[in-house]
Amino acid sequence: MTPGHLIAEVERLRGLVAARLGLRFETRQLPWLAEVLARCAGGPPQDYLDRLASQPAELDALAPELTVGETYFFRHAEQFQALRLVVLPALLRARRPLRRLRVLSAGCASGEEAYSLAICLQAQLGLEREPWDWQVQAIDLNPEALRKAELARYGAWSLRELPEALQQPWFHAQGQEFSVDIAARRHVQFERRNLCSEDAEFWHPGGFDIVFCRNVLMYLTPEAVRAALARIRRSLAPDGYLFLGHAESLREQDEGFRLEHNEGCFYYQRSAASETAPRPAPVAATLPPTPPPRAPQPPAPARPTPEPLLELLRRERHDDALALTAALAASAPPDPALLLHEALLLAQQGRLDEAERACERLLPLQAAPAQRAATHYVQALCLEARDDPAGAALRYRQAARLDPGFAMPRLRQGLLARRRGELALMRTELASAARLLRDEDEHRLLLFGGGFGREALLALCEGEQRGAIA
Ligand SMILES: C[S@@+](CC[C@H](N)C(=O)[O-])C[C@H]1O[C@@H](n2cnc3c(N)ncnc32)[C@H](O)[C@@H]1O
């Protein structure tokens, strides 16, 4: 609970942080925000808040307290594969006359993403006969993270997903740490910058060929997401590429972008054709889980998702959808279908502990195998988000076994298999997913498709299978 005497102050802090830094804090986070306020104020909170409001630098200094900096080298390896095998070759062809490339790591945290990009580019451009002029610009709100990034020295934990072949040429042991090779380092430039502030010079039209903005938009308010995406769209070259986190999508914010997929991941390419009037709100979201099944045996309610909830999901109002679901699910006796939606929405918002607890509450209430399948699917998503691919694969298998008509666990299992180099398993799972997706229920896709529609998911399955055969 937020201490009673601080409620108004904490709300004011939440408003200032949203307006200036773009960061979104939900009601459940207010007690924590109250602690931050009490710790940082160092005196009467009102005076501190007045200073935050009148001196932007004071608020900027709060960024290390308020941001999540989780990152590591070659995070979501399949995206770097797509970059290496598809995106860079296409850009190299297109930019050969100028031999110039600009890449942006937006929300770079402590630099692992920016250096991973630089390693990919240097590995490819270093082979060119003529030198190229290229650079990775890396921006973040958090000055402490940027200081670490500048040092370019990392512990083994940051290198945990690094392909072995890249360790030796690009990292040099220095005591307990590893430093990034200068050949990649010299092309990376870090800068403290707020994705939510306008700066016409930095975001000039066509300034970047590739933007990585991964696992950042999920922390921002809908207004900040809209403004940040408008900036990114403007500053991408007309044929430039945008990578979001591997489980994020633009959902309805996709004007001016075409969805592409390769190497088991989605990304976007700018497309001049669709640059039309902006659509309403949205938020990047996560590839998520299911509703009740139209499964074989025990009859699950045919369509238990209440229409108002579906409408909120269609309109990307995930916070409201979660609040509605929690309110409905609190009624007695507990409705397993609603609890499942709650668990799914929690997982999509990255509230993994709560999602997992909801799944544990749910399983004893579910008799029908197809309902249990959906819960296992949510558990698998949480495990994937926790970087436990083996645990996630096990849960996806359970989900697919319990509900043989459920497409999404097959699809996720196929993508996981690809990451683990299990190509035969990947082919089987993606072929099943594609078959099932054709008949998959619309509502189930809305809930579990992670913002991607039937056609996009089918294209992903089919493209990946073709890629594996080639
Ligand atoms: C979870 S990290 C993501 C790091 C990296 N992109 C990755 O995916 O591994 C999110 C980063 O976004 C940064 N961030 C959040 N809001 C930002 C904003 N408005 N402008 C710039 N950076 C921001 C945070 O400081 C944090 O370092």
The ligand as a Tripos MOL2 file, in Angstrom:
@<TRIPOS>MOLECULE
LIG
   27    29     1     0     0
SMALL
NO_CHARGES

@<TRIPOS>ATOM
      1 C1         15.3840   -3.8650  -20.9200 C.3       1 LIG1
      2 S1         16.5290   -2.6890  -21.4740 S.3       1 LIG1
      3 C2         16.7230   -3.2150  -23.1490 C.3       1 LIG1
      4 C3         18.1520   -3.3210  -23.5750 C.3       1 LIG1
      5 C4         18.3550   -3.8620  -24.9760 C.3       1 LIG1
      6 N1         17.6580   -3.0760  -25.9600 N.3       1 LIG1
      7 C5         17.9520   -5.3120  -25.0570 C.2       1 LIG1
      8 O1         16.8810   -5.6140  -25.5840 O.co2     1 LIG1
      9 O2         18.7020   -6.1680  -24.5840 O.co2     1 LIG1
     10 C6         15.5330   -1.2270  -21.6320 C.3       1 LIG1
     11 C7         16.3520    0.0460  -21.7360 C.3       1 LIG1
     12 O3         15.5230    1.0720  -22.2710 O.3       1 LIG1
     13 C8         15.9370    2.2820  -21.6850 C.3       1 LIG1
     14 N2         14.8630    3.2920  -21.8270 N.ar      1 LIG1
     15 C9         13.6490    3.2810  -21.2390 C.ar      1 LIG1
     16 N3         12.9740    4.3760  -21.5770 N.ar      1 LIG1
     17 C10        13.7730    5.0990  -22.4030 C.ar      1 LIG1
     18 C11        13.6240    6.3360  -23.0670 C.ar      1 LIG1
     19 N4         12.5190    7.0770  -22.9420 N.pl3     1 LIG1
     20 N5         14.6430    6.7810  -23.8350 N.ar      1 LIG1
     21 C12        15.7800    6.0560  -23.9580 C.ar      1 LIG1
     22 N6         15.9730    4.8690  -23.3320 N.ar      1 LIG1
     23 C13        14.9820    4.3990  -22.5690 C.ar      1 LIG1
     24 C14        16.2020    1.9080  -20.2450 C.3       1 LIG1
     25 O4         17.0400    2.8460  -19.5960 O.3       1 LIG1
     26 C15        16.8540    0.5340  -20.3940 C.3       1 LIG1
     27 O5         18.2560    0.6380  -20.4080 O.3       1 LIG1
@<TRIPOS>BOND
     1     1     2 1
     2     2     3 1
     3     2    10 1
     4     3     4 1
     5     4     5 1
     6     5     6 1
     7     5     7 1
     8     7     8 2
     9     7     9 1
    10    10    11 1
    11    11    12 1
    12    11    26 1
    13    12    13 1
    14    13    14 1
    15    13    24 1
    16    14    15 ar
    17    14    23 ar
    18    15    16 ar
    19    16    17 ar
    20    17    18 ar
    21    17    23 ar
    22    18    19 1
    23    18    20 ar
    24    20    21 ar
    25    21    22 ar
    26    22    23 ar
    27    24    25 1
    28    24    26 1
    29    26    27 1
@<TRIPOS>SUBSTRUCTURE
     1 LIG1         1 GROUP 0 **** ****
